[in-house]
């Protein structure tokens, strides 16, 4: 069973991602809206993969903090932000980036999990 954690402060994005996951019976889906709840969920749930937005209602950069925190943990992180400049920054540090509006690409990634 795969554990997936989505971190985004936009409820409509989390709802969409939850719908994309609905076909997978071997997937445990969790969601968080801010950095603090994300850190707690990561410790408690021990996800296999984390999809994180760049900005979590704190002015930006929280997604990068999550990447730094998870570095070396074995947890795969994927950036989901509509900010292409932030997305490019994630790719520069070796983190896959997908525009959160690209539902086809998100569905492909989720299906591979």
Buried (B, 14 or more C-beta within 10 A) or exposed (E): EBBBBBBBBBEEBBEBBEEBBEEBEEBBBBBBBBBEBBBEBBEEBEBBBBBBBBBBEEEBBBBBBBBEBBEEEEBBBBBBBBBEEBBEBBEEEEBBBBBBEEBEBBBEBBEEB
